[in-house]
Amino acid sequence: MAAPEISFENTEKAFNAKGNQELKRSLWLFKLMGNPTLVKAFSKLIVFAIKIGIPVRLPVKATIFKQFCGGESLEESKDVVKKLSRSHIGSILDYSVEGKESEEDFNRTKDEILKIIKLAKDDRAIPYTSVKLTGIAPFDLLEKINFKKPLSKDEEKEYQSLKVRLAEICNNASLSNVPIYFDAEESYIQEAIDSLAEEMMEIHNTKTAIVLTTLQMYRWDRIDYLNKLIQKAKDKKFFIGIKLVRGAYMERENLRASQMGYKSPIQTSKENTDSDFDKAVDICLENVDLITLCAGTHNEASSMHLISKMKELNIPNDHPHVYFSQLFGMSDHITYNLADAGYNVTKYLPYGPVNSVMPYLIRRAEENTGIAGQMGRELRLIILEKNRRHDSKLLTAGK
């Protein structure tokens, strides 16, 4: 297989949209996140400060929030969307308020998603959006549905409310032609999410993939699920959309499996996860007329594998059924170099009030600390660009 004509080492392209001050802030933050002890201490301190009412909004907003979030509101996030669009990068706007449990909160989240869909309808810079089921329904309810446990009258009412909210979101997405991804969550509620996603796919994906689902490839059963979903789509004649990610709940999943005495759903090694991720990419690309694929990855090797497979199958760089995606604030060396080479690329762009988004930010910091080599790679590339700019300035001054 011929090597792709793209380099993720081009820091000039990767950080072209960042000014010197932004670059310095990123350098400082990634240095901090490279220290697990500091990250854990920071996480506990912030949670405690919020709990007892110490104002932390302004310092958090000026640092880690600014790095990983678009803004506190949809309106505030529009500037980031425009900035990314200038580099031919789309945005996946996500209202990332977590840990809410009331009907009022669930309806507020639903209304925010409807606002995103309305905005995206006439804006090509927002090619699709997403919904997290625990943002519009109680976790405990999804867990009971997952294990097919009987529901109380109140829970049955909650379930019907969830279905009404979900139907409204998907109907709006369909009418506006704005694809919407269902985020993947813990394995012990994922079957319930899969079932709801498939139900919405059958209704709305008769002409193209409007409703899409997410597969966490650190689970050893996802290739089998993908193949079954493809067969179901062929039998029932609907299109499917797949976002591939590695996964975000590994420690929680392994701990629960150990405590409750069942086989962990998590792969036994990173190598197996990487292998299944690439297998899933191949399966999706080989069915590109049926499947819309979004590869949500910060892994250079997986990105190169996808590029090579596209070349092998003669799939154009800008094929409308193939997207790459990275988190806002991370892996710009992948995002910007892919966009420069003409691939469809998006940034996952969360937003919401600082205090409400803190669970996302803490998870981001802790996950990144745990990803082998992630912080070192980010730091190395930022330092390379900082040095390149310094040398370029000296060369210019010397002319």
C-alpha positions as CSV (number, residue, x, y, z in Angstrom):
1,M,0.0,0.0,0.0
2,A,1.5,3.3,-1.0
3,A,2.4,5.8,1.7
4,P,0.0,8.7,2.0
5,E,1.3,12.1,0.9
6,I,0.7,13.9,4.1
7,S,2.7,14.7,7.2
8,F,1.5,15.3,10.7
9,E,4.8,16.9,11.6
10,N,4.1,20.1,9.7
11,T,3.7,22.4,12.7
12,E,3.4,25.5,10.6
13,K,0.1,24.3,9.2
14,A,-0.9,22.7,12.5
15,F,-0.7,25.9,14.5
16,N,-1.2,28.5,11.8
17,A,-4.5,29.6,13.5
18,K,-2.8,30.1,16.9
19,G,-1.2,33.3,17.9
20,N,2.0,33.3,20.0
21,Q,0.0,33.9,23.3
22,E,-2.4,31.0,22.5
23,L,0.6,28.8,21.8
24,K,2.2,29.7,25.1
25,R,-1.1,29.0,27.0
26,S,-1.3,25.6,25.3
27,L,2.3,24.8,26.2
28,W,1.7,25.7,29.8
29,L,-1.5,23.6,30.1
30,F,-0.1,20.5,28.4
31,K,3.0,20.7,30.7
32,L,0.6,20.7,33.7
33,M,-1.5,17.8,32.3
34,G,1.6,15.8,31.8
35,N,1.8,15.5,35.6
36,P,-0.8,13.0,36.9
37,T,-0.3,14.2,40.5
38,L,-1.1,17.8,39.6
39,V,-4.1,16.8,37.5
40,K,-5.6,14.8,40.4
41,A,-5.0,17.6,42.8
42,F,-6.4,20.1,40.5
43,S,-9.6,18.0,39.9
44,K,-10.3,17.6,43.6
45,L,-9.6,21.2,44.3
46,I,-11.9,22.5,41.6
47,V,-14.8,20.1,42.6
48,F,-14.3,21.2,46.3
49,A,-14.2,24.9,45.4
50,I,-17.4,24.7,43.4
51,K,-19.1,22.7,46.2
52,I,-18.4,25.3,48.9
53,G,-19.1,28.2,46.7
54,I,-15.5,29.5,46.0
55,P,-15.6,31.5,42.7
56,V,-13.4,29.6,40.2
57,R,-15.3,30.5,37.0
58,L,-12.9,33.3,35.7
59,P,-9.5,31.5,36.2
60,V,-10.9,28.2,34.8
61,K,-12.5,30.0,31.8
62,A,-9.3,31.8,31.0
63,T,-7.2,28.5,31.0
64,I,-8.5,24.9,30.6
65,F,-12.0,26.0,29.5
66,K,-10.6,28.2,26.8
67,Q,-8.4,25.4,25.5
68,F,-11.1,22.7,25.3
69,C,-14.5,24.6,24.9
70,G,-16.1,26.9,22.5
71,G,-17.8,29.2,25.0
72,E,-20.4,29.3,27.7
73,S,-23.3,29.7,25.2
74,L,-24.1,28.8,21.7
75,E,-23.8,32.5,20.7
76,E,-20.4,32.7,22.4
77,S,-19.2,29.6,20.5
78,K,-20.0,31.0,17.0
79,D,-16.6,32.9,16.9
80,V,-14.7,29.6,17.3
81,V,-16.9,27.9,14.7
82,K,-16.0,30.7,12.2
83,K,-12.3,30.6,13.1
84,L,-12.2,26.8,12.4
85,S,-14.2,27.2,9.2
86,R,-11.6,29.6,7.8
87,S,-9.2,26.6,7.9
88,H,-11.9,24.3,6.3
89,I,-12.6,22.5,9.6
90,G,-16.2,21.8,10.6
91,S,-17.5,22.0,14.2
92,I,-19.6,19.4,16.1
93,L,-21.3,21.7,18.6
94,D,-22.2,19.9,21.8
95,Y,-24.0,21.2,24.9
96,S,-21.8,19.4,27.4
97,V,-23.7,20.0,30.6
98,E,-23.5,16.7,32.6
99,G,-24.9,15.3,35.9
100,K,-28.4,16.7,35.7
101,E,-31.3,14.6,36.7
102,S,-34.6,16.6,36.5
103,E,-37.1,16.8,33.7
104,E,-36.5,20.5,33.5
105,D,-32.8,19.9,32.9
106,F,-33.5,17.2,30.3
107,N,-35.8,19.5,28.4
108,R,-33.3,22.4,28.6
109,T,-30.7,20.1,27.0
110,K,-33.2,19.0,24.4
111,D,-33.9,22.7,23.6
112,E,-30.2,23.5,23.2
113,I,-29.8,20.6,20.8
114,L,-32.7,22.0,18.7
115,K,-31.0,25.4,18.7
116,I,-27.8,23.7,17.4
117,I,-29.8,21.9,14.6
118,K,-31.5,25.2,13.6
119,L,-28.1,27.0,13.4
120,A,-26.5,24.1,11.5
121,K,-29.3,23.9,9.0
122,D,-28.0,27.0,7.1
123,D,-24.3,26.7,8.1
124,R,-22.0,24.3,6.3
125,A,-19.4,25.0,9.0
126,I,-21.5,22.7,11.3
127,P,-21.9,19.5,9.3
128,Y,-23.5,17.5,12.1
129,T,-24.2,17.6,15.8
130,S,-24.5,15.1,18.7
131,V,-26.7,13.9,21.6
132,K,-25.7,12.2,24.8
133,L,-28.6,10.1,26.0
134,T,-27.8,10.7,29.7
135,G,-28.2,14.4,28.9
136,I,-31.9,13.9,28.2
137,A,-32.7,10.9,30.4
138,P,-31.8,9.5,33.9
139,F,-28.8,7.2,33.9
140,D,-30.7,4.7,36.2
141,L,-33.6,4.5,33.8
142,L,-31.3,3.7,30.9
143,E,-29.6,1.0,33.0
144,K,-32.9,-0.6,33.8
145,I,-33.9,-0.6,30.2
146,N,-30.5,-2.0,29.3
147,F,-31.1,-5.1,31.5
148,K,-34.8,-5.3,30.6
149,K,-35.9,-4.8,34.2
150,P,-39.5,-3.9,34.8
151,L,-40.2,-0.2,35.2
152,S,-42.3,1.4,37.9
153,K,-45.1,3.7,36.8
154,D,-42.9,6.8,37.3
155,E,-40.1,5.2,35.3
156,E,-42.5,4.3,32.5
157,K,-43.5,7.9,32.4
158,E,-39.8,9.0,32.3
159,Y,-39.2,6.5,29.5
160,Q,-42.1,7.9,27.4
161,S,-40.7,11.4,28.1
162,L,-37.3,10.3,26.8
163,K,-38.9,8.9,23.6
164,V,-40.8,12.1,23.0
165,R,-37.6,14.2,23.5
166,L,-35.6,11.9,21.2
167,A,-38.3,11.9,18.5
168,E,-38.4,15.7,18.5
169,I,-34.7,15.9,18.2
170,C,-34.4,13.4,15.4
171,N,-37.5,14.8,13.6
172,N,-35.9,18.2,13.6
173,A,-32.5,16.8,12.4
174,S,-34.3,14.9,9.6
175,L,-36.3,17.9,8.4
176,S,-33.3,20.2,8.6
177,N,-31.0,17.6,7.0
178,V,-28.5,17.9,9.9
179,P,-27.0,14.5,10.8
180,I,-26.9,13.8,14.6
181,Y,-24.6,11.3,16.3
182,F,-25.6,9.4,19.4
183,D,-22.7,9.4,21.8
184,A,-21.5,6.1,23.2
185,E,-21.5,5.7,27.0
186,E,-20.9,3.0,29.6
187,S,-21.5,-0.6,28.5
188,Y,-24.2,-1.2,31.1
189,I,-26.4,1.4,29.4
190,Q,-25.1,1.1,25.8
191,E,-27.5,-1.7,24.7
192,A,-30.4,0.6,25.6
193,I,-28.7,3.4,23.6
194,D,-28.0,1.1,20.6
195,S,-31.6,0.0,20.6
196,L,-32.9,3.6,20.5
197,A,-30.3,4.6,17.9
198,E,-31.3,1.7,15.6
199,E,-35.0,2.6,16.1
200,M,-34.4,6.2,15.0
201,M,-32.2,5.0,12.1
202,E,-34.9,2.8,10.7
203,I,-37.3,5.8,10.7
204,H,-35.0,8.6,9.5
205,N,-32.3,7.0,7.4
206,T,-34.3,5.9,4.4
207,K,-32.5,8.2,2.0
208,T,-29.2,9.0,3.8
209,A,-27.7,8.7,7.2
210,I,-29.3,11.3,9.5
211,V,-29.1,9.4,12.7
212,L,-25.7,7.9,13.5
213,T,-24.3,5.9,16.4
214,T,-20.9,5.6,18.1
215,L,-18.8,2.5,18.6
216,Q,-16.1,2.4,21.3
217,M,-13.5,0.1,19.9
218,Y,-11.8,-0.6,23.3
219,R,-14.7,-3.0,23.6
220,W,-14.0,-6.5,22.3
221,D,-17.6,-7.1,20.9
222,R,-17.9,-4.0,18.6
223,I,-16.8,-5.6,15.4
224,D,-19.5,-8.3,15.8
225,Y,-22.0,-5.5,16.5
226,L,-21.0,-3.5,13.5
227,N,-21.4,-6.5,11.2
228,K,-24.8,-7.3,12.6
229,L,-25.9,-3.7,12.2
230,I,-24.8,-3.7,8.6
231,Q,-26.8,-6.8,7.9
232,K,-29.8,-5.3,9.6
233,A,-29.5,-2.1,7.5
234,K,-29.3,-4.2,4.3
235,D,-32.3,-6.3,5.3
236,K,-34.5,-3.4,6.4
237,K,-33.2,-1.0,3.7
238,F,-31.9,1.9,5.8
239,F,-28.5,3.8,5.8
240,I,-26.3,3.8,8.8
241,G,-23.7,6.3,10.3
242,I,-20.8,5.2,12.4
243,K,-18.5,7.3,14.6
244,L,-15.5,5.2,15.6
245,V,-13.7,6.1,18.9
246,R,-11.4,4.2,21.2
247,G,-13.4,4.8,24.3
248,A,-13.6,6.9,27.5
249,Y,-14.7,4.8,30.4
250,M,-12.0,2.1,30.7
251,E,-11.1,2.4,34.4
252,R,-14.8,2.6,35.4
253,E,-15.7,-0.4,33.2
254,N,-12.9,-2.6,34.5
255,L,-13.6,-1.7,38.1
256,R,-17.3,-2.5,37.8
257,A,-16.6,-5.8,36.1
258,S,-14.2,-6.8,38.8
259,Q,-16.5,-5.8,41.6
260,M,-19.5,-7.5,40.1
261,G,-17.7,-10.6,38.9
262,Y,-18.3,-10.6,35.2
263,K,-16.0,-10.5,32.2
264,S,-14.8,-7.0,31.4
265,P,-16.1,-5.6,28.1
266,I,-12.7,-3.9,27.6
267,Q,-10.1,-5.3,25.3
268,T,-7.1,-7.0,27.0
269,S,-4.6,-4.8,25.3
270,K,-4.2,-1.5,23.4
271,E,-2.9,-3.4,20.4
272,N,-6.3,-5.3,20.2
273,T,-8.1,-2.0,20.4
274,D,-6.0,-0.5,17.6
275,S,-6.5,-3.6,15.5
276,D,-10.3,-3.5,15.9
277,F,-10.4,0.2,15.2
278,D,-8.6,-0.3,11.9
279,K,-10.8,-3.3,11.1
280,A,-13.9,-1.3,11.7
281,V,-12.5,1.5,9.4
282,D,-12.0,-1.1,6.6
283,I,-15.5,-2.5,7.0
284,C,-17.0,0.9,6.9
285,L,-15.0,2.0,3.8
286,E,-15.8,-1.2,2.0
287,N,-19.5,-0.3,2.6
288,V,-19.1,3.4,1.9
289,D,-22.3,3.6,-0.2
290,L,-24.3,2.3,2.8
291,I,-22.3,3.8,5.7
292,T,-21.3,7.4,6.7
293,L,-18.1,7.1,8.7
294,C,-16.6,9.5,11.2
295,A,-13.2,8.4,12.6
296,G,-12.8,10.1,15.9
297,T,-9.2,9.5,16.6
298,H,-6.1,11.3,17.9
299,N,-3.9,8.4,16.8
300,E,-1.6,9.2,13.8
301,A,-1.3,5.5,12.8
302,S,-5.0,5.0,12.6
303,S,-5.4,8.3,10.6
304,M,-2.8,7.1,8.2
305,H,-4.5,3.7,7.9
306,L,-7.7,5.4,7.0
307,I,-6.0,7.6,4.4
308,S,-4.3,4.6,2.9
309,K,-7.5,2.5,2.7
310,M,-9.3,5.4,1.0
311,K,-6.5,5.5,-1.6
312,E,-6.7,1.7,-2.1
313,L,-10.4,1.9,-2.7
314,N,-10.2,5.0,-4.8
315,I,-12.4,7.0,-2.4
316,P,-11.8,10.8,-2.9
317,N,-10.4,12.8,0.0
318,D,-13.6,14.8,0.2
319,H,-16.1,11.9,-0.1
320,P,-19.2,13.1,1.7
321,H,-19.4,9.8,3.6
322,V,-16.0,10.0,5.2
323,Y,-15.0,12.3,8.1
324,F,-12.1,12.6,10.5
325,S,-12.7,14.2,13.9
326,Q,-10.6,15.3,16.9
327,L,-11.4,17.1,20.1
328,F,-11.2,20.9,20.1
329,G,-7.9,21.9,21.8
330,M,-6.0,18.7,20.9
331,S,-4.2,17.1,18.0
332,D,-4.2,20.1,15.8
333,H,-1.3,18.5,14.0
334,I,-3.7,15.9,12.7
335,T,-6.8,18.2,12.2
336,Y,-5.1,21.0,10.3
337,N,-2.9,18.9,8.1
338,L,-5.8,16.7,7.1
339,A,-8.0,19.8,6.3
340,D,-5.1,21.3,4.3
341,A,-4.9,18.0,2.2
342,G,-8.6,18.3,1.4
343,Y,-10.1,15.7,3.8
344,N,-13.4,16.3,5.6
345,V,-12.4,17.1,9.2
346,T,-14.3,18.3,12.3
347,K,-13.5,19.4,15.8
348,Y,-15.8,18.2,18.6
349,L,-16.6,21.6,20.2
350,P,-18.3,21.5,23.6
351,Y,-19.9,24.5,25.2
352,G,-21.9,25.4,28.4
353,P,-21.6,27.3,31.7
354,V,-18.1,26.8,33.2
355,N,-19.3,25.1,36.4
356,S,-21.6,22.8,34.5
357,V,-18.9,21.7,32.0
358,M,-16.4,21.0,34.7
359,P,-17.1,17.2,34.7
360,Y,-16.1,17.2,31.0
361,L,-13.0,19.3,31.6
362,I,-11.8,17.1,34.5
363,R,-12.4,14.0,32.4
364,R,-10.5,15.6,29.6
365,A,-7.5,16.3,31.8
366,E,-7.5,12.9,33.5
367,E,-7.9,11.0,30.2
368,N,-5.2,12.8,28.5
369,T,-2.8,12.2,31.4
370,G,-3.6,8.5,31.0
371,I,-3.1,8.3,27.2
372,A,0.4,7.0,26.7
373,G,2.5,9.6,24.9
374,Q,-0.4,12.0,24.3
375,M,1.0,14.9,26.4
376,G,4.5,14.3,25.3
377,R,3.4,14.4,21.6
378,E,1.4,17.6,22.1
379,L,4.3,19.3,24.0
380,R,6.9,18.2,21.5
381,L,5.0,19.7,18.5
382,I,4.2,22.9,20.3
383,I,7.8,23.4,21.3
384,L,8.8,22.6,17.7
385,E,6.5,25.3,16.4
386,K,7.6,27.8,19.1
387,N,11.2,27.2,18.0
388,R,10.3,27.5,14.3
389,R,8.7,30.8,14.9
390,H,11.6,32.0,16.8
391,D,14.1,30.9,14.1
392,S,11.9,32.4,11.4
393,K,11.8,35.7,13.2
394,L,15.6,35.7,13.5
395,L,16.0,34.8,9.8
396,T,13.6,37.6,8.8
397,A,15.4,40.1,11.0
398,G,18.7,39.1,9.4
399,K,17.7,39.8,5.8
